[in-house]
């Protein structure tokens, strides 16, 4: 029984660290925040980058200098108050022309240093869908109730 408890505690610790890391990354990913060690995370909400990125994927971008972005890189930027992640198809000194892999036409507005956020680093398939599900008020309430119940049981049946 003690071995099972040790394994369960280790698994729970890993899950808590992972969830706290994601929460911190999401908190620091707001446009006016610096990111977490230069990284920001976002959930893909459109199919414009299929098959490279799918709806529901969680992507992590790194804030690298605008001048270092090259043709072919995938970048995130703001376009009319909307976060967009597309591929650079043309590089100019002052701007980047982008397009989604699924799209037939270039984006109408070029990316400048002012609206550029960072370069795509990696994705975690469908994690974004799970994170959005966790933000549902009912799911959040049930999780908080389960945590409160667990604490109550621990306090009541403390050895």
Secondary structure by P-SEA (a helix, b strand, c coil): caaaaaaaaaaaaaaaaaaaaaaaaaaaccccccccccbbbbbbccccccccccccbbbbbccccccccccccccccccccbbbbbbbccccccbbbbbccccccccccccccccccccccccccaaaaaaaaaacaaaaaaaaaaaaaaaaaaaaacc
